Amino acid sequence: MSFVLEELLAVTIARLIRDPAAPPARHIAVGAASPIPAAACWLVAKQGAPVRLSLLHKRSGNPFTEGTRELFDLTGQGRIDLFFLGGGEIDGAANLNLIGTGEWPGTGVRFPGSFGSAFMYMMTNRTILFREEHSPRVLVDRVAHISAPGVSAPGVFRRGHAQALVTGRCVFRFHPERARFSLESLHPGESVDAIRAATGFDFDAADDVPQTTAPTDAELALLRGVVCDEMRETYPEFCARVFNRKSAA
Amino acid sequence: MTPMSLDAMAASVPDGALIAMPPDNSLPSVALAKALIRRGVRGLRLLGVPVGGFAADILIGAGCVVEVETSAVSLGEAGFAPRFSAAIRAGSIVMRDCTCPAVHTMLQAAEKGVPFMPLRGLIGSDILAHRPDWKVVPNPYGEPGDDIVLLPAISPDVAAFHAVMADEAGNVWVGRRRECATLAHASKRALVTVERVVPGNFLEDENLASGAISATYIEAVAIATRGARPAALLDEYGFDAAYVAEYARMARSEAGFQEWVAREVFSQAVAA
């Protein structure tokens, strides 16, 4: 079955969530404006994994009854296993910049701000980084400002790190012990040379980097069916565009 | 409890006040923000709890704000907040960057009446490096080398948000949006706009009490129908994405913003 990039990305993130080598994902939180990570989480749930999903911006049936601080309180206790973060800039040591470019506080291009990243990145058991734009302006050698650090000095309290960085062109695996990414897989039509040219940071690559595994028919059927059903209230435009499902009148 | 007029409520906010507001997903009083622009308030210090949204951007664009303390200012799906971005570029506001749980923690310290509270994370972030008022200390209960950040209590002069309803006793009802309760508890004055005032007392009703904020914490209530719009209000009405998208387009330029304000703020002086 043919598929679009968003479907490939959702399936790829779902496989990272289920990665048996990673710490278990029993409770996953998804932040605002994250339709592809949300689709990946719903896919994992609909595949039968025993996972609790807390979607911050769900309007009806919002999971938090103690206010927006409840997510951070849960995470402070270590009760959020997996979270998603992105960044205006991401560098080769997995540092995230959501502040901006130029002088502090972002006198070049100002990004919206750091949200909960300076806390969540360090207190969640693992983080999947997601940024669809894969370009040298986003994937930089060194971020202009650190909203949230990719690794911490010995002794600093920290539960987890980035597991991987998923972009619109490839998947990088992160290695916190050496604070470096390695190229894990290439999306269709990509080459290692093309990824090097589009990436501002240096990374490791094996001689033979595999292709990102294409979605199966079963995964696509779930995404376009029951996953889309769950997502339409929060992401009507995404569902209409990607799954070709218009909102009910 | 007698509601005051929206304009009288706006007039009661002095120039230079530290005013705390929730963002678009969390019951902002856009009606009060527009009334503050009409009153011509100046010098506000804005605390976005924990981020700022549409109301923050229009107050910044209208020149009402000198300082912003928050974790982000964003229009969500409509993209970057255009007047906030322009103000940062121009250097016309002081920006004090936070991270979301830090805002909640500083308010919780004020709520408890203690001078500070600790928060994990943050160490290694440039946010901490730019906050001389945040202190790193050794965890007195931990192993050597286990440092932790202390955040000062913050008690806003004014908390402003929009509740679904108030009752005869002056209690207000916000459902599960309990961050508005923390905000009211921590602030010197809570000014609340509501859709309507209803008979009775929420605290006498077990089903309503848990979503209520006691009148103890509420200084004044004003009726502002659709007062959160374009933000959503629980299950009462949804987010008006088209309205925000049009704002985002027009407010890309100063002239476009002024045109928008003239049409949407000044020509719509609501009889309150």
Interface residues (C-beta under 8 A of the other chain):
Chain A: A32 A33 L56 H57 R59 S60 N62 F64 T65 E66 G67 T68 R69 F72 T75 G76 L98 I99 G100 W104 P105 G106 T107 R110 F111 P112 G113 S114 F115 G116 S117 A118 F119 M120 Y121 M122 M123 H145 I146 S147 A148 P149 S152 A153 P154 G155 V156 F157 E237
Chain B: N25 S26 P50 V51 T70 S71 A72 V73 S74 G76 E77 F80 A81 F84 S85 I88 R89 G91 M95 D97 C98 T99 C100 P101 A102 H104 Q108 L119 R120 G121 L122 I123 G124 S125 D126 I127 L128 H130 G145 D146 D147 I148 R176 R177 R178 E179 C180 A181 T182 A232 D235 G238 F239
